[in-house]
Amino acid sequence: MPSPSIEPGTVIDGFTIGDCVHSGGMATLWSVTRPDISAPLLMKIPRISEGEDPAAIVSFEMEQMILPRLRGSHVPAHFASGDFSRQAYVVIECIPGATLFRRLPELPLSYEEASVLVGKIAVALADLHRQDVIHHDIKPSSIMFRESGEAVLIDYGLSHHNHLPDLLQEEFRVPYGTAPYMAPERLLGVRDDPRSDLFSLGVLLYFFTTGVRPFGETETLSGMRRRLWRDPYPPRYLRPDYLPWLQEVVLRCLEIEQLAASPIVAVALDTAGAPEELSTALRRTAERLLATLPAARLACVNVLKLGRITIDRTLDEQGHNKHVDRLVALRHWATPLKLDEDRLTVHVLEAVDPASAILEFADANHVDHIIIGARQDSMLRSLLGSVSARVASEARCSVTVVRPPQPAAPSAPQDAAHDRDMPPVS
């Protein structure tokens, strides 16, 4: 179903769209109202138009999963969500005021003021970590303050929840975040350690008290990797009057220590070309396997094949986002399995080589079992091989190749009289 056009006056699930208050790289924010809610509200809508980064879709899925689970004064209240089958959105509390980003022209702040600000942020982080969430994007523009003084952490698209699948980790090898604040273990693919947020907090405290970021402004991977072995200049090197105890706090946050689950069943699905018989057979196989692994999670994987030499378009001929349409199709396929939300994830991988994408996904996420449909008959696939054959031969885990049930061949009619009268053959 096509998404409704978003403009002031549009009504989505009872929410009336007002002004666009922010347009970011991954989403837009709109003021909205609903008659039965008196609180000021914001609706966040992901960018899914032509040419947009598919990571915007995945990070928005993470935010949709995490926001409803958060409670307390240090997070924005969540009111509603909409899925991708019609219009994806989340509606959250609109917190008055600006983010901490507006203070950047005033840096460096006094030691006392910076310490108070960062202390409030540390309290908010401690509350968030108690709720099993690691923020992973602590920076000035993701921090606000209530009129009562409490720090509020916003923007959870890059976050990790200890009891939810980490879709960003599973689908992308490149770390997402704001480079100057990114913890070193993030560059190693580690996303489940709350100390990552403390590292970012140390970067913020260093920056707000010296006016300089401890690891510079670089956004290249090679530049960011230098923080794996290079310590920053101590703050007292930049400001001789820097308080010794405050320097100890900063350097403790920035200490670098290189860091050294449930089973996952992945089913590779063709959402467009697979016959219904094969789709049903794959579902039945997944159901039988999950019945033997009650703690396992099902990861439904589809590969959006990219051309080797052509320019790929994000939208199809009808203007629908291909990535979103496939996410919806994967969830529709899995609906009859009636899995709890925490036992099902859907993934659309964009790649030139589908077999390589599936194998890389399985390796990166330590998949225990892959279910994949057998090659369909065609001259091209007979000559070049098939995705299922390559996955079965190269995967480091168990692989079940599924064929749809074949109709029984009709038996030849027998002549009863002939059978009765013929003598046995000697």
C-alpha positions in Angstrom: 0.0 0.0 0.0 1.5 3.4 -0.9 2.4 5.8 2.0 0.2 8.8 2.4 1.7 12.2 1.3 3.2 14.0 4.4 2.2 17.6 4.6 0.6 19.9 7.1 -3.0 18.9 7.6 -2.5 15.2 6.7 -4.2 12.9 9.2 -2.4 9.6 10.1 -4.0 7.2 12.5 -5.8 10.1 14.2 -2.7 12.4 14.4 -2.9 15.7 12.5 0.4 16.8 10.9 1.6 20.3 11.7 4.9 21.9 10.8 8.1 20.1 9.9 10.4 21.0 12.8 13.5 19.2 11.8 14.8 17.4 8.7 17.7 15.1 9.4 19.7 12.6 7.4 17.6 9.6 8.4 14.2 11.0 9.4 12.0 14.1 9.5 10.2 15.4 12.6 6.8 16.9 12.5 4.6 18.5 15.2 1.4 16.6 15.5 -1.8 16.8 17.6 -4.5 14.3 18.5 -7.8 15.3 20.3 -7.4 12.8 23.2 -3.7 13.7 24.0 -3.0 17.1 25.6 0.8 16.8 25.7 2.9 18.4 22.9 3.8 15.7 20.4 6.4 15.0 17.7 6.0 12.4 14.9 9.3 11.0 13.5 9.1 9.6 10.0 12.0 7.7 8.3 13.4 8.7 4.9 12.6 6.0 2.4 12.5 7.9 -0.9 14.7 7.3 -3.9 18.4 7.2 -3.0 18.0 7.1 0.7 20.4 5.0 2.8 18.8 1.6 3.7 20.4 2.0 7.2 17.7 4.7 7.8 15.1 2.0 7.6 16.9 -0.4 9.9 17.7 2.2 12.5 14.1 3.3 12.5 13.0 -0.3 13.1 15.4 -0.3 16.1 13.8 2.9 17.4 10.3 1.4 17.0 11.3 -1.6 19.1 13.2 0.2 21.8 11.1 3.4 22.5 7.9 1.7 23.8 10.0 -0.2 26.3 11.6 2.9 27.9 10.3 4.6 31.0 11.2 7.5 33.2 12.0 11.2 33.1 15.3 10.7 31.2 13.7 9.5 28.0 10.9 11.0 25.8 7.5 9.4 26.4 6.3 7.2 23.6 2.6 7.4 22.4 2.2 5.5 19.2 4.0 3.7 16.3 3.0 2.9 12.7 4.5 0.0 10.6 6.0 0.1 7.1 2.9 -1.6 5.5 1.2 1.8 5.5 3.2 4.6 7.0 6.1 4.1 9.4 6.3 6.6 12.3 6.8 7.0 16.0 5.0 9.6 18.1 6.9 10.9 21.1 6.7 13.6 23.7 7.9 17.0 22.4 10.4 18.3 25.0 10.6 22.1 25.1 13.9 23.8 24.5 17.0 23.0 22.4 19.6 20.3 22.5 23.0 20.7 24.1 24.3 21.4 20.6 23.4 25.0 20.9 26.1 25.5 23.6 28.9 24.7 21.3 29.7 28.3 20.4 30.2 28.9 24.1 33.0 26.3 24.6 34.9 25.8 26.7 32.5 26.0 29.6 33.6 26.6 33.2 34.7 23.5 34.9 31.8 23.8 37.4 29.1 24.2 34.8 30.5 21.4 32.6 30.7 19.1 35.6 27.1 19.7 36.5 25.9 19.1 33.0 27.8 15.9 32.5 26.8 14.7 36.0 23.1 15.0 34.9 23.9 13.1 31.7 25.6 10.4 33.6 22.5 9.9 35.8 20.4 9.6 32.7 22.8 7.0 31.2 22.8 5.0 34.4 18.9 4.9 34.3 19.0 3.9 30.6 21.5 1.1 31.3 19.3 -0.2 34.1 16.7 -0.6 31.4 19.1 -2.8 29.3 19.7 -0.2 26.6 23.0 1.2 25.4 22.5 4.5 23.5 25.5 4.4 21.2 25.1 8.0 20.0 25.8 10.2 23.0 26.7 13.6 21.6 25.4 17.2 22.2 22.5 17.0 19.7 21.1 13.9 21.3 20.8 15.5 24.8 18.1 17.8 26.1 17.2 19.0 29.6 13.7 19.3 31.1 12.6 22.5 32.8 13.0 20.6 36.1 16.7 20.0 35.3 16.8 16.3 34.3 18.8 15.3 31.2 16.8 13.6 28.5 18.4 11.3 26.0 16.8 11.3 22.5 17.3 9.4 19.2 17.5 5.7 19.7 18.0 4.6 16.1 21.6 3.4 16.8 20.9 1.9 20.2 21.3 -1.7 21.4 18.8 -3.5 23.7 20.2 -6.5 25.6 17.0 -8.4 25.1 16.2 -7.5 21.5 17.8 -8.4 18.2 20.5 -5.9 17.1 19.5 -5.3 13.5 22.2 -2.8 12.7 24.9 -5.2 13.9 23.3 -8.1 11.9 22.9 -6.3 8.6 25.8 -3.8 8.4 29.5 -4.3 8.8 30.3 -0.5 8.9 29.9 1.0 12.4 27.2 3.7 12.4 27.5 6.7 14.7 29.1 10.1 15.1 32.8 9.6 14.5 34.4 11.9 17.1 32.3 10.3 19.9 32.5 6.7 18.8 33.9 4.2 21.3 36.9 2.1 20.1 35.1 -1.3 20.6 32.4 -0.1 18.1 35.2 -0.2 15.5 35.7 -3.9 16.4 32.0 -4.7 16.0 31.2 -4.8 19.8 27.8 -3.2 20.6 26.8 -4.9 23.9 29.1 -3.1 26.4 27.6 -0.1 28.3 31.1 1.3 28.7 30.7 2.5 25.1 28.4 5.3 26.4 30.9 6.2 29.1 33.6 6.7 26.5 31.3 9.0 24.5 30.5 10.8 27.8 34.2 11.3 28.4 34.6 12.7 24.9 31.8 15.2 25.6 33.3 16.2 29.0 36.8 16.7 27.4 35.3 18.8 24.6 33.1 20.9 26.8 36.0 21.8 29.2 38.8 22.2 26.6 37.0 23.3 23.4 38.9 20.5 21.6 37.7 16.9 20.8 40.2 14.4 22.2 40.5 12.3 19.0 40.0 15.1 16.5 37.3 15.5 13.8 38.3 12.6 11.5 35.4 10.5 10.0 37.5 8.0 8.1 37.7 4.4 9.4 41.5 4.5 9.4 41.5 7.8 11.3 39.0 6.5 13.8 41.0 3.3 14.4 43.9 5.3 15.7 42.0 5.6 19.0 42.4 1.8 19.5 46.1 2.5 20.4 46.6 6.2 20.7 45.8 8.0 24.0 44.5 11.6 23.8 46.5 14.5 25.2 45.7 14.9 28.9 43.5 17.9 29.4 46.1 19.7 31.6 48.4 19.7 28.5 45.8 22.0 26.9 44.7 23.9 30.0 47.3 24.1 32.8 44.6 25.1 35.3 42.6 22.0 34.5 41.4 20.5 37.8 43.4 17.3 38.6 40.3 15.3 39.8 38.4 16.3 36.7 41.2 15.1 34.5 41.2 11.8 36.2 37.4 11.4 35.5 37.9 12.3 31.8 40.9 10.0 31.3 39.1 7.1 33.1 36.2 7.4 30.7 38.6 7.4 27.7 40.6 4.4 28.8 40.9 1.9 26.0 40.6 -1.8 26.7 40.2 -4.1 23.7 37.3 -6.4 24.3 37.5 -9.8 23.6 23.1 -16.1 22.9 20.4 -17.5 21.6 20.6 -19.8 18.6 19.6 -18.2 15.3 17.8 -20.0 12.5 18.0 -18.0 9.2 15.6 -18.7 6.4 16.5 -17.2 3.0 13.4 -16.1 1.1 12.7 -14.9 -2.4 9.8 -12.5 -1.9 9.1 -12.1 -5.6 9.9 -15.1 -7.7 9.4 -18.2 -5.4 6.3 -20.3 -6.1 3.8 -20.6 -3.3 4.5 -24.3 -2.9 8.1 -23.6 -2.1 7.2 -20.7 0.2 4.9 -23.0 2.2 7.5 -25.8 2.3 10.1 -23.3 3.7 7.6 -22.1 6.4 6.8 -25.7 7.4 10.5 -26.6 7.7 11.2 -23.5 9.8 8.3 -24.3 12.0 9.5 -27.9 12.6 13.1 -26.7 13.4 11.9 -23.9 15.7 9.8 -26.5 17.6 13.0 -28.3 18.5 14.8 -25.0 19.6 12.4 -23.1 21.8 15.0 -20.4 22.6 15.9 -19.9 19.0 15.2 -16.7 16.9 14.1 -16.8 13.3 15.9 -14.4 11.0 14.0 -14.0 7.7 16.6 -12.9 5.0 16.0 -11.5 1.6 18.6 -10.2 -0.8 17.8 -7.2 -3.0 20.1 -7.9 -5.9 22.1 -5.0 -7.2 23.4 -4.7 -10.8 27.1 -5.0 -11.4 27.3 -2.1 -13.9 23.8 -0.5 -13.7 22.6 2.3 -11.5 20.1 0.8 -9.0 17.0 2.7 -8.0 15.6 2.8 -4.5 12.0 2.9 -5.7 10.1 0.7 -8.1 7.9 1.8 -11.1 5.0 2.5 -8.8 7.1 4.7 -6.5 7.3 2.2 -3.7 10.5 1.7 -1.7 11.8 -1.7 -2.7 13.5 -2.3 0.7 10.4 -1.5 2.7 8.2 -3.6 0.5 10.4 -6.6 1.0 10.5 -6.0 4.8 6.7 -6.1 4.8 6.6 -9.2 2.6 9.0 -11.0 5.0 6.8 -10.2 8.0 3.7 -11.4 6.1 5.5 -14.7 5.2 6.3 -15.2 8.9 2.8 -14.3 10.3 1.4 -17.9 10.3 4.3 -19.0 12.5 2.9 -16.8 15.3 6.3 -16.0 16.8 6.7 -13.6 19.7 8.2 -10.3 18.7 11.6 -11.1 20.3 11.8 -14.4 18.3 11.5 -12.8 14.8 13.7 -10.4 12.8 13.5 -9.5 9.1 16.5 -8.4 7.0 16.8 -7.1 3.5 20.5 -7.3 2.4 21.5 -5.2 -0.7 24.2 -7.0 -2.6 25.5 -7.9 -6.1 26.0 -11.6 -5.2 23.1 -13.1 -3.2 25.0 -16.2 -2.1 27.9 -14.1 -0.7 25.5 -11.9 1.1 23.7 -14.8 2.8 27.0 -16.4 3.8 28.4 -13.2 5.2 25.2 -12.6 7.2 25.5 -16.1 8.6 29.1 -15.8 9.5 28.8 -12.3 11.1 25.8 -13.2 13.2 26.9 -16.8 14.2 23.8 -18.3 12.6 23.3 -21.9 13.7 21.1 -23.2 10.8 20.2 -21.9 7.4 17.0 -22.9 5.6 17.0 -22.1 1.8 14.9 -23.1 -1.2 16.4 -25.5 -3.8 17.4 -24.2 -7.2 14.5 -23.9 -9.6 14.9 -25.5 -13.0 16.3 -23.2 -15.6 19.1 -23.4 -18.2 20.9 -20.4 -16.8 21.0 -21.7 -13.3 22.1 -25.2 -14.5 25.0 -23.6 -16.2 26.1 -21.1 -13.6 25.1 -22.9 -10.4 22.6 -21.8 -7.8 22.5 -19.7 -4.6 21.3 -22.7 -2.6 24.1 -25.0 -3.9 26.8 -22.5 -3.0 25.3 -21.7 0.4 25.1 -25.4 1.2 28.7 -26.1 0.2 30.3 -23.0 1.8 28.3 -22.3 4.9 30.0 -22.9 8.3 26.7 -24.0 9.9 24.0 -26.6 9.1 22.0 -26.0 6.0 18.7 -27.4 5.0 17.8 -27.2 1.3 14.1 -27.4 0.8 12.2 -28.5 -2.3 8.4 -28.1 -2.6 6.5 -31.5 -2.5 6.4 -33.0 -6.0 3.1 -34.5 -7.2 3.2 -38.3 -7.4 3.7 -39.7 -10.9 0.6 -41.5 -12.1 1.0 -45.3 -12.0 0.5 -47.2 -15.2 -2.9 -49.0 -15.3 -2.7 -52.7 -14.8 -4.5 -55.4 -16.8 -5.9 -57.6 -14.0 -6.8 -60.5 -16.4 -3.3 -60.3 -17.9 -1.7 -60.4 -14.5 -3.8 -63.4 -13.5 -3.3 -65.5 -16.6 0.4 -65.0 -17.3 2.6 -67.7 -16.0 5.5 -66.7 -13.8 8.7 -65.9 -15.6 11.4 -68.4 -14.8 
